[in-house]
Amino acid sequence: MKKLPIVILILLTGPAGCATYQAKPLSPRPDLPRQVPHLSINPAQMPLPELARHKFDPGDGLDMTEVAMLAVANNPALKVARDEAGIARAQAFAAGLLPDPQIGLAADSPTNGGPGNTSAFNLGLSYDVSALLTRSAAKGAAEAARRQTDLTLLWQEWQVVSRARLLFVRNLEQQRLMDLLGDERAMFARRYNSVAQALEAGNATLEASTAELSAMQDVDRRINDTERRMSANRHDLNALLGLAPDAKPRLVGDADLPPLDGAKVRAALADLARRRPDLLALQAGYESQELRFRQAVLAQFPAINIGLTRARDTSGLYTRGFGITLSLPIFNRNRGNIAIEKATRRRLYDEFQMRLNGAAGGIDRILSDQALLEKQLHGVKDAAGRMARVLPASAAAYRAGDLDELSYTKLRGAWLAKRMEAVALEQSLLEQRVALQTLMGGELPTTNHRSGSEP
């Protein structure tokens, strides 16, 4: 019984190195900043090399790359995803820990014995040996799951970068459209005021005034529609950047997305599974499931628990003992878990192949759309250019009375529609290049020339 105080001391001092609990109350108020925060962004934490090479300086406005960098650093959804990745790392750490041994102590005191009787005790130390047999597979599965979570986080960061670039492109193109409509609106307003003054002086007809007013109202309707889209786009961008809804970040610069080299993009498809984080995450998840399947197979063998005992009975007789507990694999044999893990592995296999096939198909579709959009954009800009060359002569003919108001207004409206169509096609081209950059997993091979400029 001399060793009993030592055992008790171990039991009491064992928790001395344990973690302590600290409360963390929730905040009842939003904490979104109204100004772009001056963050110190570590280039090594950026998910793409083109972001890591760029300096983040919001003092002179945010270009497209800085918008993406701020989104990666400050996006609320990514903060939650990083917390989830921390949980996966903790689970991998837990899976690698050895199981603790178990100690048991029992005492009996005689109540009606003779003078030679004494108190009895039973002290036992046991260990679950079967946990050691599956530890390697469990640890490997948890480590692969941790890699899967990290790669999934990286893919989410890529998605946020893509979304940030997309919203930047939309803001840029919508601002161009607004500038175009603003110029047209100013021109129609000047003409309407001139016709209204002529009408009051009796030098113009009511029909001419009505036509100018109708054209100006049509432009106003388009301006209103564009303003609503710009407002929605600004709120979406603020939410993505983790800013308050009423924040007004200043966006500067152009969309740095040169034309693609379609042949090189298609050639890069062969390496897609080794570059895209979502595909790499699925591969890590499949590896984790392989090890879980192996762990389930190992668990079908008898579970073994080995223990040592030291005891004293009421007569004062001391004994030492050795015990083994062995489960008998007669009915269960872990067959249910084995079937579940095997079916799960099959699902992950098919999911990876489906994602890989879908990625290749999506990239090919975008490349085909790019060629079609570039052809359409060239035709629209060519038509707009021809109209622009005719407009001065048409305006002179209209002022000289050789061209009626309706014909001139239609020509001017058709020219405006072509320019608006060109802006929409440019936006579609840029948005698809942003999407393709994400689908391809990095920077895209490009050609040396840029798409046509404004007429």
Secondary structure, 3 states (H helix, E strand, C coil): CCCHHHHHHHHHHHHHHCCCCCCCCCCCCCCCCCCCCCCCCCHHHCCCHHHHCCCCCHHHCECHHHHHHHHHHHCHHHHHHHHHHHHHHHHHHHHCCCCCCEEEEEEECCCCCCCCCCCEEEEEEEEEHHHHHHHHHHHHHHHHHHHHHHHHHHHHHHHHHHHHHHHHHHHHHHHHHHHHHHHHHHHHHHHHHHHHHHHHCCCCCHHHHHHHHHHHHHHHHHHHHHHHHHHHHHHHHHHHHCCCCCCCCCECCCCCCCCECHHHHHHHHHHHHHCCHHHHHHHHHHHHHHHHHHHHHHCCCCCEEEEEEEEECCCCCEEEEEEEEECCCCCCCCHHHHHHHHHHHHHHHHHHHHHHHHHHHHHHHHHHHHHHHHHHHHHHHHHHHHHHHHHHHHHHHHHHCCCCHHHHHHHHHHHHHHHHHHHHHHHHHHHHHHHHHHHHCCCCCECCCCCCCCC
